[in-house]
């Protein structure tokens, strides 16, 4: 009886070690830890904007357009890759939120354009870090909420961040931004 109990405890401990949270991904099972291969069989490259010559993809329903870096077809599913020329600082364990939302836009565009389900997407930084995300309800919902916030700002001019006029003037979009009049 004691041997059975000890064996059971060993199995429980081993399972706990296997399914424990990975601190580099904050427990998010859709991410690939920094520096790790995503173990995705890429399949066939069906779209590339590597040389800036890729066709712009449109989603008129959501009001989106863009040019993903790569779209791979693996069976009847797609995998979208966004390559960043920048290095992610070592202290960061997650990509910038704007990069994640950019990938989400590209995942939506690939799904609409190629009329195939997107399984996942990946952000690759020049420093070698890779982050993989599943194209699931949670990410689609996060993208939709972000789009709604952007549209609200665009319609009202009311931002949810306070920007000083001097900061606004240093922004690289200052010359084309019609919201600069709202900076304080």
C-alpha positions as CSV (number, residue, x, y, z in Angstrom):
1,X,0.0,0.0,0.0
2,X,2.8,2.4,0.9
3,X,4.6,1.6,-2.5
4,X,1.4,2.5,-4.4
5,X,1.0,5.8,-2.5
6,X,4.7,6.7,-3.1
7,X,4.3,5.8,-6.8
8,X,1.2,8.0,-7.1
9,X,2.9,10.9,-5.4
10,X,5.9,10.6,-7.8
11,X,3.5,10.6,-10.8
12,X,1.7,13.7,-9.5
13,X,5.0,15.5,-8.9
14,X,6.2,14.6,-12.5
15,X,2.9,15.9,-14.0
16,X,3.2,19.1,-12.0
17,X,6.7,19.7,-13.3
18,X,5.6,19.1,-16.9
19,X,2.6,21.5,-16.7
20,X,4.1,24.2,-14.5
21,X,4.0,27.7,-15.7
22,X,6.9,28.8,-17.9
23,X,8.2,32.1,-16.5
24,X,9.4,33.2,-19.9
25,X,5.9,33.1,-21.3
26,X,4.0,34.1,-18.2
27,X,2.1,30.9,-18.4
28,X,0.6,31.7,-21.8
29,X,0.5,28.4,-23.7
30,X,0.2,30.2,-27.0
31,X,3.6,31.7,-26.8
32,X,7.0,30.2,-27.6
33,X,9.6,31.0,-24.9
34,X,12.4,33.4,-26.0
35,X,15.0,31.9,-28.2
36,X,13.1,28.6,-28.7
37,X,12.0,27.2,-32.0
38,X,8.2,27.2,-32.5
39,X,8.3,23.7,-33.9
40,X,5.8,24.7,-36.6
41,X,6.0,22.8,-39.8
42,X,5.9,25.7,-42.1
43,X,4.6,24.0,-45.2
44,X,4.3,26.1,-48.4
45,X,5.1,29.8,-48.5
46,X,2.0,31.3,-50.3
47,X,2.7,35.0,-49.6
48,X,5.8,37.1,-48.9
49,X,6.5,40.8,-48.6
50,X,10.2,40.3,-48.0
51,X,11.2,42.7,-50.8
52,X,8.3,45.1,-50.3
53,X,6.6,43.8,-53.4
54,X,3.8,41.9,-51.7
55,X,0.2,42.7,-52.6
56,X,-1.8,44.7,-50.0
57,X,-4.4,42.5,-48.3
58,X,-7.8,44.1,-47.5
59,X,-10.6,43.3,-45.0
60,X,-13.4,45.6,-45.9
61,X,-15.7,44.2,-43.2
62,X,-13.3,45.2,-40.3
63,X,-11.7,48.1,-42.2
64,X,-8.2,46.7,-42.3
65,X,-5.4,46.6,-44.8
66,X,-1.8,45.5,-44.6
67,X,1.1,43.4,-45.9
68,X,2.3,40.6,-43.7
69,X,5.9,39.5,-44.0
70,X,5.0,35.8,-44.7
71,X,2.0,33.6,-44.9
72,X,2.6,29.8,-44.9
73,X,0.0,27.1,-45.8
74,X,0.3,23.9,-43.9
75,X,-2.4,21.5,-45.0
76,X,-5.7,23.5,-44.9
77,X,-4.4,26.0,-42.3
78,X,-2.3,29.1,-42.4
79,X,0.6,30.4,-40.3
80,X,1.5,34.1,-40.4
81,X,4.9,35.5,-39.7
82,X,5.9,39.1,-38.8
83,X,9.6,39.7,-38.9
84,X,10.9,42.6,-36.8
85,X,14.2,44.3,-37.7
86,X,14.4,45.6,-34.1
87,X,15.9,43.8,-31.1
88,X,13.6,43.2,-28.2
89,X,15.4,44.3,-25.0
90,X,16.6,41.4,-22.9
91,X,14.5,42.4,-19.9
92,X,11.3,42.0,-21.9
93,X,9.6,38.6,-21.6
94,X,6.8,39.5,-24.0
95,X,6.7,41.4,-27.3
96,X,5.4,44.9,-27.4
97,X,1.6,45.0,-27.4
98,X,1.5,47.0,-30.7
99,X,3.6,44.2,-32.4
100,X,1.1,41.6,-31.1
101,X,-1.8,43.6,-32.5
102,X,0.0,44.1,-35.8
103,X,0.4,40.3,-36.0
104,X,-3.3,39.9,-35.1
105,X,-4.3,42.3,-38.0
106,X,-2.2,40.2,-40.4
107,X,-3.7,37.0,-39.2
108,X,-7.2,38.4,-39.8
109,X,-6.2,39.7,-43.3
110,X,-4.7,36.3,-44.2
111,X,-7.8,34.5,-43.1
112,X,-10.1,36.8,-45.2
113,X,-7.8,36.9,-48.3
114,X,-7.0,33.3,-48.6
115,X,-10.3,32.0,-47.2
116,X,-8.6,29.5,-45.0
117,X,-8.5,29.3,-41.2
118,X,-5.4,30.7,-39.5
119,X,-4.0,28.4,-36.9
120,X,-1.2,30.6,-35.5
121,X,1.1,33.6,-36.0
122,X,4.6,34.4,-34.9
123,X,6.6,37.5,-34.2
124,X,10.4,37.1,-34.9
125,X,12.8,39.7,-33.6
126,X,16.3,40.3,-35.0
127,X,17.8,39.3,-31.7
128,X,16.3,35.8,-32.2
129,X,13.4,35.9,-29.8
130,X,10.2,34.3,-31.2
131,X,6.7,34.6,-29.9
132,X,3.9,32.4,-31.2
133,X,0.2,33.1,-30.8
134,X,-2.9,31.0,-31.6
135,X,-5.6,32.8,-33.7
136,X,-8.3,32.1,-31.2
137,X,-11.4,33.9,-29.8
138,X,-9.3,35.7,-27.2
139,X,-6.9,37.3,-29.7
140,X,-9.7,38.1,-32.2
141,X,-11.7,39.8,-29.4
142,X,-8.6,41.7,-28.2
143,X,-8.0,42.9,-31.8
144,X,-11.7,43.9,-32.2
145,X,-11.7,45.9,-28.9
146,X,-8.5,47.7,-30.0
147,X,-10.0,48.6,-33.4
148,X,-13.1,50.0,-31.6
149,X,-10.9,52.1,-29.3
150,X,-9.0,53.5,-32.3
151,X,-12.2,54.4,-34.1
152,X,-13.5,56.1,-31.0
153,X,-10.4,58.2,-30.7
154,X,-10.6,59.0,-34.5
155,X,-14.2,60.0,-34.2
156,X,-14.0,62.1,-31.0
157,X,-10.4,63.2,-30.8
158,X,-10.4,62.1,-27.2
159,X,-7.5,59.9,-26.4
160,X,-7.1,57.7,-23.4
161,X,-3.5,59.0,-22.9
162,X,-2.4,62.5,-22.1
163,X,0.1,63.8,-24.6
164,X,2.0,67.1,-24.1
165,X,2.3,69.3,-27.2
166,X,6.2,68.9,-27.1
167,X,5.8,65.1,-27.2
168,X,3.3,65.3,-30.0
169,X,5.7,67.5,-32.1
170,X,8.5,64.9,-31.8
171,X,6.2,62.1,-33.0
172,X,7.2,60.8,-36.5
173,X,3.5,61.0,-37.5
174,X,3.2,64.7,-36.5
175,X,3.2,66.1,-40.0
176,X,0.2,63.9,-41.1
177,X,-1.7,63.6,-37.9
178,X,-5.0,65.4,-37.7
179,X,-5.2,64.8,-33.9
180,X,-2.3,67.0,-32.9
181,X,-4.7,69.8,-32.2
182,X,-5.9,67.8,-29.1
183,X,-2.4,67.7,-27.5
184,X,-2.1,69.9,-24.4
